Amino acid sequence: MSDSKTVTVKILDVDYQVNCSAEEVAALQRSANFLDQKMREIKDQSNVFGLDRLAVMAALNLTNDLLSEADKSSRLNNEQNVIVGKLDAQQSEIESLSNKVDSALTRIKSRLN
């Protein structure tokens, strides 16, 4: 890691030292704050005790959210590909019709001359 930096993040009132590059500090702090918030929500809304169990429950919840979003992204990507295919077909049809109109206009002009 170039320009490595040790950053202290706090999760459930426990300090953790994490090494990261200087450019990643803000993202690390944001991630740690998000994880802390999720773990506090689980702690407040359930009878899960122990830091390790809270961490596993938070990891499972976040993984589920991540996989759901990945599935959604995949579905949207597939839908986008279908739409792009339809647009390409329509563009080809428009070009074909435009060529037919141009050809017809050229024939009409040649007959008038």
N, CA, C and O atoms as a printed pandas DataFrame, in Angstrom:
     atom_number atom_name residue_name chain_id  residue_number  x_coord  y_coord  z_coord
0              1         N          MET        A               1    0.842   -1.178    0.000
1              2        CA          MET        A               1    0.000    0.000    0.000
2              3         C          MET        A               1    0.888    1.241    0.000
3              4         O          MET        A               1    1.743    1.384    0.874
4              5         N          SER        A               2    0.703    2.114   -0.939
5              6        CA          SER        A               2    1.480    3.332   -0.948
6              7         C          SER        A               2    0.837    4.324    0.009
7              8         O          SER        A               2   -0.386    4.451    0.067
8              9         N          ASP        A               3    1.694    5.032    0.768
9             10        CA          ASP        A               3    1.200    6.046    1.686
10            11         C          ASP        A               3    0.231    5.447    2.703
11            12         O          ASP        A               3   -0.847    5.994    2.935
12            13         N          SER        A               4    0.620    4.309    3.315
13            14        CA          SER        A               4   -0.226    3.604    4.280
14            15         C          SER        A               4   -0.400    4.434    5.541
15            16         O          SER        A               4    0.511    5.130    5.988
16            17         N          LYS        A               5   -1.600    4.337    6.099
17            18        CA          LYS        A               5   -1.927    5.126    7.269
18            19         C          LYS        A               5   -2.704    4.250    8.235
19            20         O          LYS        A               5   -3.543    3.457    7.807
20            21         N          THR        A               6   -2.442    4.376    9.534
21            22        CA          THR        A               6   -3.191    3.648   10.552
22            23         C          THR        A               6   -4.318    4.547   11.038
23            24         O          THR        A               6   -4.097    5.681   11.463
24            25         N          VAL        A               7   -5.522    4.014   10.965
25            26        CA          VAL        A               7   -6.716    4.783   11.336
26            27         C          VAL        A               7   -7.411    4.052   12.478
27            28         O          VAL        A               7   -7.503    2.825   12.469
28            29         N          THR        A               8   -7.895    4.799   13.454
29            30        CA          THR        A               8   -8.656    4.216   14.545
30            31         C          THR        A               8  -10.133    4.416   14.262
31            32         O          THR        A               8  -10.597    5.537   14.054
32            33         N          VAL        A               9  -10.864    3.309   14.257
33            34        CA          VAL        A               9  -12.320    3.380   14.110
34            35         C          VAL        A               9  -12.940    2.775   15.357
35            36         O          VAL        A               9  -12.352    1.903   15.996
36            37         N          LYS        A              10  -14.131    3.245   15.696
37            38        CA          LYS        A              10  -14.807    2.772   16.897
38            39         C          LYS        A              10  -16.103    2.090   16.492
39            40         O          LYS        A              10  -16.953    2.676   15.821
40            41         N          ILE        A              11  -16.234    0.832   16.918
41            42        CA          ILE        A              11  -17.446    0.061   16.647
42            43         C          ILE        A              11  -17.929   -0.498   17.975
43            44         O          ILE        A              11  -17.206   -1.234   18.647
44            45         N          LEU        A              12  -19.133   -0.153   18.344
45            46        CA          LEU        A              12  -19.713   -0.536   19.637
46            47         C          LEU        A              12  -18.751   -0.216   20.784
47            48         O          LEU        A              12  -18.491   -1.042   21.659
48            49         N          ASP        A              13  -18.239    1.003   20.744
49            50        CA          ASP        A              13  -17.365    1.536   21.794
50            51         C          ASP        A              13  -16.044    0.792   21.940
51            52         O          ASP        A              13  -15.386    0.902   22.974
52            53         N          VAL        A              14  -15.651    0.042   20.929
53            54        CA          VAL        A              14  -14.348   -0.637   20.920
54            55         C          VAL        A              14  -13.522   -0.024   19.788
55            56         O          VAL        A              14  -13.987    0.096   18.655
56            57         N          ASP        A              15  -12.295    0.357   20.118
57            58        CA          ASP        A              15  -11.404    0.949   19.117
58            59         C          ASP        A              15  -10.683   -0.148   18.345
59            60         O          ASP        A              15  -10.220   -1.134   18.918
60            61         N          TYR        A              16  -10.598    0.045   17.039
61            62        CA          TYR        A              16   -9.881   -0.875   16.156
62            63         C          TYR        A              16   -8.898   -0.064   15.335
63            64         O          TYR        A              16   -9.244    0.994   14.808
64            65         N          GLN        A              17   -7.667   -0.559   15.226
65            66        CA          GLN        A              17   -6.635    0.061   14.416
66            67         C          GLN        A              17   -6.649   -0.621   13.053
67            68         O          GLN        A              17   -6.528   -1.843   12.967
68            69         N          VAL        A              18   -6.796    0.159   11.997
69            70        CA          VAL        A              18   -6.871   -0.398   10.647
70            71         C          VAL        A              18   -5.892    0.363    9.758
71            72         O          VAL        A              18   -5.849    1.593    9.774
72            73         N          ASN        A              19   -5.108   -0.383    8.982
73            74        CA          ASN        A              19   -4.199    0.229    8.014
74            75         C          ASN        A              19   -4.913    0.374    6.675
75            76         O          ASN        A              19   -5.591   -0.544    6.215
76            77         N          CYS        A              20   -4.753    1.518    6.070
77            78        CA          CYS        A              20   -5.300    1.743    4.735
78            79         C          CYS        A              20   -4.529    2.873    4.087
79            80         O          CYS        A              20   -3.762    3.577    4.744
80            81         N          SER        A              21   -4.738    3.039    2.790
81            82        CA          SER        A              21   -4.079    4.145    2.100
82            83         C          SER        A              21   -4.780    5.452    2.467
83            84         O          SER        A              21   -5.933    5.455    2.899
84            85         N          ALA        A              22   -4.081    6.528    2.291
85            86        CA          ALA        A              22   -4.618    7.837    2.648
86            87         C          ALA        A              22   -5.919    8.137    1.898
87            88         O          ALA        A              22   -6.819    8.789    2.429
88            89         N          GLU        A              23   -6.004    7.649    0.647
89            90        CA          GLU        A              23   -7.222    7.915   -0.136
90            91         C          GLU        A              23   -8.425    7.127    0.366
91            92         O          GLU        A              23   -9.565    7.477    0.060
92            93         N          GLU        A              24   -8.188    6.079    1.125
93            94        CA          GLU        A              24   -9.281    5.213    1.589
94            95         C          GLU        A              24   -9.781    5.553    2.989
95            96         O          GLU        A              24  -10.720    4.920    3.471
96            97         N          VAL        A              25   -9.177    6.537    3.651
97            98        CA          VAL        A              25   -9.530    6.853    5.038
98            99         C          VAL        A              25  -10.999    7.235    5.172
99           100         O          VAL        A              25  -11.688    6.711    6.047
100          101         N          ALA        A              26  -11.482    8.114    4.346
101          102        CA          ALA        A              26  -12.879    8.561    4.450
102          103         C          ALA        A              26  -13.844    7.398    4.239
103          104         O          ALA        A              26  -14.840    7.277    4.953
104          105         N          ALA        A              27  -13.548    6.540    3.258
105          106        CA          ALA        A              27  -14.417    5.387    2.992
106          107         C          ALA        A              27  -14.391    4.408    4.165
107          108         O          ALA        A              27  -15.421    3.841    4.526
108          109         N          LEU        A              28  -13.213    4.212    4.756
109          110        CA          LEU        A              28  -13.100    3.332    5.916
110          111         C          LEU        A              28  -13.916    3.872    7.082
111          112         O          LEU        A              28  -14.648    3.122    7.727
112          113         N          GLN        A              29  -13.796    5.149    7.354
113          114        CA          GLN        A              29  -14.546    5.747    8.457
114          115         C          GLN        A              29  -16.057    5.666    8.200
115          116         O          GLN        A              29  -16.837    5.399    9.114
116          117         N          ARG        A              30  -16.446    5.892    6.979
117          118        CA          ARG        A              30  -17.868    5.792    6.620
118          119         C          ARG        A              30  -18.362    4.358    6.820
119          120         O          ARG        A              30  -19.450    4.140    7.354
120          121         N          SER        A              31  -17.557    3.386    6.389
121          122        CA          SER        A              31  -17.911    1.971    6.550
122          123         C          SER        A              31  -18.014    1.599    8.022
123          124         O          SER        A              31  -18.952    0.916    8.432
124          125         N          ALA        A              32  -17.053    2.048    8.807
125          126        CA          ALA        A              32  -17.062    1.736   10.238
126          127         C          ALA        A              32  -18.279    2.351   10.924
127          128         O          ALA        A              32  -18.905    1.714   11.771
128          129         N          ASN        A              33  -18.612    3.576   10.562
129          130        CA          ASN        A              33  -19.801    4.226   11.141
130          131         C          ASN        A              33  -21.069    3.476   10.764
131          132         O          ASN        A              33  -21.966    3.304   11.589
132          133         N          PHE        A              34  -21.139    3.036    9.521
133          134        CA          PHE        A              34  -22.311    2.295    9.053
134          135         C          PHE        A              34  -22.427    0.968    9.803
135          136         O          PHE        A              34  -23.511    0.598   10.255
136          137         N          LEU        A              35  -21.302    0.251    9.933
137          138        CA          LEU        A              35  -21.299   -1.016   10.656
138          139         C          LEU        A              35  -21.673   -0.811   12.116
139          140         O          LEU        A              35  -22.451   -1.588   12.670
140          141         N          ASP        A              36  -21.135    0.214   12.740
141          142        CA          ASP        A              36  -21.472    0.525   14.127
142          143         C          ASP        A              36  -22.973    0.749   14.276
143          144         O          ASP        A              36  -23.596    0.242   15.208
144          145         N          GLN        A              37  -23.547    1.516   13.347
145          146        CA          GLN        A              37  -24.995    1.791   13.382
146          147         C          GLN        A              37  -25.795    0.496   13.238
147          148         O          GLN        A              37  -26.755    0.279   13.977
148          149         N          LYS        A              38  -25.407   -0.367   12.290
149          150        CA          LYS        A              38  -26.123   -1.633   12.084
150          151         C          LYS        A              38  -26.019   -2.537   13.313
151          152         O          LYS        A              38  -27.000   -3.159   13.721
152          153         N          MET        A              39  -24.826   -2.604   13.895
153          154        CA          MET        A              39  -24.656   -3.453   15.069
154          155         C          MET        A              39  -25.454   -2.919   16.265
155          156         O          MET        A              39  -25.989   -3.700   17.052
156          157         N          ARG        A              40  -25.533   -1.611   16.399
157          158        CA          ARG        A              40  -26.338   -1.029   17.483
158          159         C          ARG        A              40  -27.831   -1.316   17.263
159          160         O          ARG        A              40  -28.559   -1.604   18.212
160          161         N          GLU        A              41  -28.279   -1.233   15.996
161          162        CA          GLU        A              41  -29.680   -1.559   15.700
162          163         C          GLU        A              41  -29.995   -3.004   16.079
163          164         O          GLU        A              41  -31.028   -3.274   16.693
164          165         N          ILE        A              42  -29.120   -3.922   15.720
165          166        CA          ILE        A              42  -29.328   -5.339   16.042
166          167         C          ILE        A              42  -29.333   -5.522   17.558
167          168         O          ILE        A              42  -30.172   -6.240   18.102
168          169         N          LYS        A              43  -28.407   -4.878   18.221
169          170        CA          LYS        A              43  -28.311   -4.981   19.683
170          171         C          LYS        A              43  -29.581   -4.464   20.350
171          172         O          LYS        A              43  -30.075   -5.065   21.304
172          173         N          ASP        A              44  -30.113   -3.339   19.843
173          174        CA          ASP        A              44  -31.304   -2.730   20.431
174          175         C          ASP        A              44  -32.585   -3.494   20.104
175          176         O          ASP        A              44  -33.529   -3.483   20.895
176          177         N          GLN        A              45  -32.627   -4.152   18.956
177          178        CA          GLN        A              45  -33.860   -4.779   18.483
178          179         C          GLN        A              45  -33.915   -6.288   18.704
179          180         O          GLN        A              45  -34.882   -6.932   18.297
180          181         N          SER        A              46  -32.908   -6.855   19.332
181          182        CA          SER        A              46  -32.912   -8.302   19.501
182          183         C          SER        A              46  -32.306   -8.674   20.846
183          184         O          SER        A              46  -31.867   -7.815   21.612
184          185         N          ASN        A              47  -32.293   -9.946   21.106
185          186        CA          ASN        A              47  -31.683  -10.414   22.342
186          187         C          ASN        A              47  -30.323  -11.062   22.065
187          188         O          ASN        A              47  -29.892  -11.955   22.794
188          189         N          VAL        A              48  -29.657  -10.601   21.006
189          190        CA          VAL        A              48  -28.325  -11.104   20.664
190          191         C          VAL        A              48  -27.319  -10.411   21.576
191          192         O          VAL        A              48  -27.284   -9.184   21.665
192          193         N          PHE        A              49  -26.502  -11.217   22.251
193          194        CA          PHE        A              49  -25.488  -10.673   23.146
194          195         C          PHE        A              49  -24.110  -11.134   22.694
195          196         O          PHE        A              49  -23.960  -12.181   22.064
196          197         N          GLY        A              50  -23.136  -10.353   23.019
197          198        CA          GLY        A              50  -21.759  -10.671   22.676
198          199         C          GLY        A              50  -21.365  -10.005   21.380
199          200         O          GLY        A              50  -22.095  -10.027   20.389
200          201         N          LEU        A              51  -20.186   -9.412   21.418
201          202        CA          LEU        A              51  -19.694   -8.670   20.258
202          203         C          LEU        A              51  -19.559   -9.574   19.041
203          204         O          LEU        A              51  -19.895   -9.169   17.928
204          205         N          ASP        A              52  -19.067  -10.801   19.242
205          206        CA          ASP        A              52  -18.876  -11.700   18.102
206          207         C          ASP        A              52  -20.206  -12.078   17.471
207          208         O          ASP        A              52  -20.306  -12.145   16.246
208          209         N          ARG        A              53  -21.229  -12.327   18.279
209          210        CA          ARG        A              53  -22.546  -12.674   17.733
210          211         C          ARG        A              53  -23.191  -11.481   17.025
211          212         O          ARG        A              53  -23.815  -11.630   15.974
212          213         N          LEU        A              54  -23.031  -10.298   17.618
213          214        CA          LEU        A              54  -23.554   -9.088   16.960
214          215         C          LEU        A              54  -22.853   -8.871   15.621
215          216         O          LEU        A              54  -23.490   -8.503   14.634
216          217         N          ALA        A              55  -21.547   -9.099   15.591
217          218        CA          ALA        A              55  -20.788   -8.916   14.349
218          219         C          ALA        A              55  -21.248   -9.905   13.286
219          220         O          ALA        A              55  -21.392   -9.542   12.119
220          221         N          VAL        A              56  -21.481  -11.157   13.687
221          222        CA          VAL        A              56  -21.942  -12.163   12.721
222          223         C          VAL        A              56  -23.335  -11.805   12.211
223          224         O          VAL        A              56  -23.594  -11.907   11.012
224          225         N          MET        A              57  -24.227  -11.389   13.096
225          226        CA          MET        A              57  -25.579  -11.011   12.666
226          227         C          MET        A              57  -25.522   -9.804   11.721
227          228         O          MET        A              57  -26.225   -9.771   10.711
228          229         N          ALA        A              58  -24.691   -8.821   12.050
229          230        CA          ALA        A              58  -24.533   -7.656   11.172
230          231         C          ALA        A              58  -23.965   -8.078    9.828
231          232         O          ALA        A              58  -24.416   -7.604    8.785
232          233         N          ALA        A              59  -22.969   -8.975    9.845
233          234        CA          ALA        A              59  -22.378   -9.456    8.591
234          235         C          ALA        A              59  -23.416  -10.183    7.750
235          236         O          ALA        A              59  -23.478   -9.993    6.536
236          237         N          LEU        A              60  -24.231  -11.014    8.389
237          238        CA          LEU        A              60  -25.283  -11.723    7.647
238          239         C          LEU        A              60  -26.296  -10.750    7.052
239          240         O          LEU        A              60  -26.680  -10.884    5.890
240          241         N          ASN        A              61  -26.729   -9.772    7.845
241          242        CA          ASN        A              61  -27.688   -8.784    7.339
242          243         C          ASN        A              61  -27.111   -7.969    6.189
243          244         O          ASN        A              61  -27.782   -7.751    5.180
244          245         N          LEU        A              62  -25.878   -7.523    6.339
245          246        CA          LEU        A              62  -25.247   -6.725    5.290
246          247         C          LEU        A              62  -24.987   -7.551    4.037
247          248         O          LEU        A              62  -25.127   -7.052    2.921
248          249         N          THR        A              63  -24.610   -8.812    4.220
249          250        CA          THR        A              63  -24.391   -9.696    3.071
250          251         C          THR        A              63  -25.695   -9.936    2.335
251          252         O          THR        A              63  -25.730   -9.933    1.105
252          253         N          ASN        A              64  -26.771  -10.145    3.090
253          254        CA          ASN        A              64  -28.083  -10.314    2.468
254          255         C          ASN        A              64  -28.464   -9.069    1.668
255          256         O          ASN        A              64  -28.936   -9.176    0.536
256          257         N          ASP        A              65  -28.261   -7.898    2.253
257          258        CA          ASP        A              65  -28.553   -6.646    1.542
258          259         C          ASP        A              65  -27.700   -6.526    0.276
259          260         O          ASP        A              65  -28.199   -6.140   -0.781
260          261         N          LEU        A              66  -26.420   -6.857    0.390
261          262        CA          LEU        A              66  -25.511   -6.767   -0.752
262          263         C          LEU        A              66  -25.936   -7.704   -1.874
263          264         O          LEU        A              66  -25.976   -7.310   -3.040
264          265         N          LEU        A              67  -26.254   -8.956   -1.515
265          266        CA          LEU        A              67  -26.660   -9.929   -2.528
266          267         C          LEU        A              67  -28.001   -9.547   -3.159
267          268         O          LEU        A              67  -28.201   -9.753   -4.357
268          269         N          SER        A              68  -28.911   -8.998   -2.371
269          270        CA          SER        A              68  -30.194   -8.540   -2.925
270          271         C          SER        A              68  -29.981   -7.414   -3.927
271          272         O          SER        A              68  -30.606   -7.390   -4.988
272          273         N          GLU        A              69  -29.102   -6.488   -3.590
273          274        CA          GLU        A              69  -28.804   -5.383   -4.505
274          275         C          GLU        A              69  -28.096   -5.887   -5.755
275          276         O          GLU        A              69  -28.344   -5.387   -6.852
276          277         N          ALA        A              70  -27.222   -6.869   -5.600
277          278        CA          ALA        A              70  -26.540   -7.446   -6.764
278          279         C          ALA        A              70  -27.548   -8.130   -7.683
279          280         O          ALA        A              70  -27.463   -8.007   -8.905
280          281         N          ASP        A              71  -28.508   -8.857   -7.089
281          282        CA          ASP        A              71  -29.564   -9.487   -7.900
282          283         C          ASP        A              71  -30.383   -8.434   -8.628
283          284         O          ASP        A              71  -30.691   -8.583   -9.810
284          285         N          LYS        A              72  -30.732   -7.370   -7.918
285          286        CA          LYS        A              72  -31.509   -6.283   -8.522
286          287         C          LYS        A              72  -30.728   -5.641   -9.663
287          288         O          LYS        A              72  -31.283   -5.356  -10.724
288          289         N          SER        A              73  -29.440   -5.418   -9.436
289          290        CA          SER        A              73  -28.590   -4.834  -10.469
290          291         C          SER        A              73  -28.524   -5.736  -11.694
291          292         O          SER        A              73  -28.570   -5.254  -12.826
292          293         N          SER        A              74  -28.416   -7.033  -11.472
293          294        CA          SER        A              74  -28.366   -7.989  -12.573
294          295         C          SER        A              74  -29.670   -7.974  -13.370
295          296         O          SER        A              74  -29.659   -7.987  -14.601
296          297         N          ARG        A              75  -30.794   -7.948  -12.649
297          298        CA          ARG        A              75  -32.099   -7.893  -13.347
298          299         C          ARG        A              75  -32.224   -6.611  -14.160
299          300         O          ARG        A              75  -32.677   -6.637  -15.304
300          301         N          LEU        A              76  -31.821   -5.489  -13.567
301          302        CA          LEU        A              76  -31.897   -4.211  -14.278
302          303         C          LEU        A              76  -30.973   -4.202  -15.494
303          304         O          LEU        A              76  -31.324   -3.661  -16.542
304          305         N          ASN        A              77  -29.795   -4.801  -15.353
305          306        CA          ASN        A              77  -28.862   -4.888  -16.474
306          307         C          ASN        A              77  -29.463   -5.715  -17.603
307          308         O          ASN        A              77  -29.351   -5.349  -18.773
308          309         N          ASN        A              78  -30.105   -6.835  -17.252
309          310        CA          ASN        A              78  -30.759   -7.667  -18.269
310          311         C          ASN        A              78  -31.884   -6.906  -18.952
311          312         O          ASN        A              78  -32.026   -6.966  -20.173
312          313         N          GLU        A              79  -32.686   -6.189  -18.169
313          314        CA          GLU        A              79  -33.768   -5.394  -18.753
314          315         C          GLU        A              79  -33.207   -4.319  -19.673
315          316         O          GLU        A              79  -33.759   -4.058  -20.742
316          317         N          GLN        A              80  -32.109   -3.695  -19.254
317          318        CA          GLN        A              80  -31.476   -2.674  -20.083
318          319         C          GLN        A              80  -31.006   -3.276  -21.403
319          320         O          GLN        A              80  -31.177   -2.669  -22.460
320          321         N          ASN        A              81  -30.416   -4.464  -21.345
321          322        CA          ASN        A              81  -29.949   -5.121  -22.569
322          323         C          ASN        A              81  -31.106   -5.419  -23.511
323          324         O          ASN        A              81  -30.970   -5.278  -24.727
324          325         N          VAL        A              82  -32.241   -5.827  -22.959
325          326        CA          VAL        A              82  -33.429   -6.086  -23.788
326          327         C          VAL        A              82  -33.891   -4.789  -24.451
327          328         O          VAL        A              82  -34.201   -4.768  -25.642
328          329         N          ILE        A              83  -33.934   -3.717  -23.674
329          330        CA          ILE        A              83  -34.375   -2.420  -24.210
330          331         C          ILE        A              83  -33.414   -1.928  -25.280
331          332         O          ILE        A              83  -33.845   -1.424  -26.317
332          333         N          VAL        A              84  -32.112   -2.071  -25.040
333          334        CA          VAL        A              84  -31.120   -1.649  -26.043
334          335         C          VAL        A              84  -31.299   -2.457  -27.322
335          336         O          VAL        A              84  -31.201   -1.912  -28.421
336          337         N          GLY        A              85  -31.560   -3.754  -27.182
337          338        CA          GLY        A              85  -31.808   -4.591  -28.359
338          339         C          GLY        A              85  -33.016   -4.119  -29.138
339          340         O          GLY        A              85  -32.984   -4.060  -30.367
340          341         N          LYS        A              86  -34.088   -3.780  -28.424
341          342        CA          LYS        A              86  -35.303   -3.280  -29.088
342          343         C          LYS        A              86  -35.036   -1.946  -29.767
343          344         O          LYS        A              86  -35.499   -1.710  -30.883
344          345         N          LEU        A              87  -34.287   -1.069  -29.092
345          346        CA          LEU        A              87  -33.963    0.233  -29.690
346          347         C          LEU        A              87  -33.108    0.064  -30.945
347          348         O          LEU        A              87  -33.306    0.766  -31.936
348          349         N          ASP        A              88  -32.161   -0.869  -30.897
349          350        CA          ASP        A              88  -31.332   -1.135  -32.079
350          351         C          ASP        A              88  -32.190   -1.631  -33.241
351          352         O          ASP        A              88  -31.996   -1.217  -34.384
352          353         N          ALA        A              89  -33.138   -2.519  -32.943
353          354        CA          ALA        A              89  -34.026   -3.045  -33.986
354          355         C          ALA        A              89  -34.888   -1.925  -34.562
355          356         O          ALA        A              89  -35.103   -1.854  -35.772
356          357         N          GLN        A              90  -35.383   -1.047  -33.677
357          358        CA          GLN        A              90  -36.200    0.073  -34.155
358          359         C          GLN        A              90  -35.361    1.031  -34.995
359          360         O          GLN        A              90  -35.839    1.555  -36.001
360          361         N          GLN        A              91  -34.112    1.261  -34.590
361          362        CA          GLN        A              91  -33.237    2.138  -35.357
362          363         C          GLN        A              91  -32.995    1.565  -36.745
363          364         O          GLN        A              91  -32.992    2.302  -37.731
364          365         N          SER        A              92  -32.795    0.266  -36.826
365          366        CA          SER        A              92  -32.603   -0.387  -38.127
366          367         C          SER        A              92  -33.845   -0.250  -38.981
367          368         O          SER        A              92  -33.763    0.000  -40.184
368          369         N          GLU        A              93  -35.000   -0.415  -38.348
369          370        CA          GLU        A              93  -36.262   -0.277  -39.073
370          371         C          GLU        A              93  -36.442    1.146  -39.590
371          372         O          GLU        A              93  -36.878    1.354  -40.723
372          373         N          ILE        A              94  -36.106    2.115  -38.758
373          374        CA          ILE        A              94  -36.220    3.526  -39.165
374          375         C          ILE        A              94  -35.282    3.810  -40.333
375          376         O          ILE        A              94  -35.665    4.488  -41.286
376          377         N          GLU        A              95  -34.054    3.296  -40.265
377          378        CA          GLU        A              95  -33.100    3.505  -41.357
378          379         C          GLU        A              95  -33.591    2.853  -42.643
379          380         O          GLU        A              95  -33.443    3.414  -43.729
380          381         N          SER        A              96  -34.173    1.673  -42.514
381          382        CA          SER        A              96  -34.704    0.977  -43.690
382          383         C          SER        A              96  -35.848    1.783  -44.311
383          384         O          SER        A              96  -35.900    1.955  -45.529
384          385         N          LEU        A              97  -36.753    2.269  -43.482
385          386        CA          LEU        A              97  -37.872    3.080  -43.983
386          387         C          LEU        A              97  -37.368    4.380  -44.607
387          388         O          LEU        A              97  -37.866    4.817  -45.645
388          389         N          SER        A              98  -36.383    4.987  -43.968
389          390        CA          SER        A              98  -35.813    6.227  -44.496
390          391         C          SER        A              98  -35.196    5.979  -45.870
391          392         O          SER        A              98  -35.362    6.794  -46.778
392          393         N          ASN        A              99  -34.484    4.860  -46.032
393          394        CA          ASN        A              99  -33.896    4.513  -47.331
394          395         C          ASN        A              99  -34.980    4.291  -48.377
395          396         O          ASN        A              99  -34.825    4.707  -49.525
396          397         N          LYS        A             100  -36.078    3.638  -47.994
397          398        CA          LYS        A             100  -37.184    3.410  -48.916
398          399         C          LYS        A             100  -37.812    4.727  -49.347
399          400         O          LYS        A             100  -38.129    4.917  -50.521
400          401         N          VAL        A             101  -37.991    5.637  -48.389
401          402        CA          VAL        A             101  -38.564    6.950  -48.720
402          403         C          VAL        A             101  -37.621    7.705  -49.645
403          404         O          VAL        A             101  -38.068    8.296  -50.628
404          405         N          ASP        A             102  -36.320    7.697  -49.347
405          406        CA          ASP        A             102  -35.349    8.378  -50.202
406          407         C          ASP        A             102  -35.364    7.799  -51.617
407          408         O          ASP        A             102  -35.309    8.539  -52.599
408          409         N          SER        A             103  -35.440    6.477  -51.710
409          410        CA          SER        A             103  -35.473    5.811  -53.005
410          411         C          SER        A             103  -36.736    6.203  -53.776
411          412         O          SER        A             103  -36.678    6.485  -54.973
412          413         N          ALA        A             104  -37.874    6.220  -53.081
413          414        CA          ALA        A             104  -39.130    6.585  -53.728
414          415         C          ALA        A             104  -39.084    8.036  -54.197
415          416         O          ALA        A             104  -39.546    8.346  -55.295
416          417         N          LEU        A             105  -38.531    8.927  -53.372
417          418        CA          LEU        A             105  -38.435   10.331  -53.768
418          419         C          LEU        A             105  -37.509   10.502  -54.967
419          420         O          LEU        A             105  -37.770   11.331  -55.839
420          421         N          THR        A             106  -36.441    9.732  -55.018
421          422        CA          THR        A             106  -35.509    9.802  -56.151
422          423         C          THR        A             106  -36.203    9.343  -57.425
423          424         O          THR        A             106  -36.033    9.964  -58.475
424          425         N          ARG        A             107  -36.984    8.264  -57.352
425          426        CA          ARG        A             107  -37.738    7.787  -58.526
426          427         C          ARG        A             107  -38.750    8.818  -58.976
427          428         O          ARG        A             107  -38.900    9.059  -60.174
428          429         N          ILE        A             108  -39.439    9.423  -58.040
429          430        CA          ILE        A             108  -40.448   10.428  -58.388
430          431         C          ILE        A             108  -39.772   11.621  -59.073
431          432         O          ILE        A             108  -40.265   12.116  -60.086
432          433         N          LYS        A             109  -38.651   12.078  -58.524
433          434        CA          LYS        A             109  -37.929   13.223  -59.105
434          435         C          LYS        A             109  -37.461   12.888  -60.511
435          436         O          LYS        A             109  -37.531   13.732  -61.405
436          437         N          SER        A             110  -36.980   11.657  -60.719
437          438        CA          SER        A             110  -36.477   11.298  -62.049
438          439         C          SER        A             110  -37.620   11.240  -63.052
439          440         O          SER        A             110  -37.410   11.557  -64.223
440          441         N          ARG        A             111  -38.804   10.852  -62.645
441          442        CA          ARG        A             111  -39.970   10.816  -63.544
442          443         C          ARG        A             111  -40.441   12.216  -63.888
443          444         O          ARG        A             111  -40.939   12.458  -64.988
444          445         N          LEU        A             112  -40.285   13.140  -62.949
445          446        CA          LEU        A             112  -40.730   14.518  -63.200
446          447         C          LEU        A             112  -39.779   15.245  -64.119
447          448         O          LEU        A             112  -40.183   16.201  -64.781
448          449         N          ASN        A             113  -38.561   14.837  -64.182
449          450        CA          ASN        A             113  -37.576   15.527  -65.024
450          451         C          ASN        A             113  -37.611   15.054  -66.400
451          452         O          ASN        A             113  -36.845   15.533  -67.237
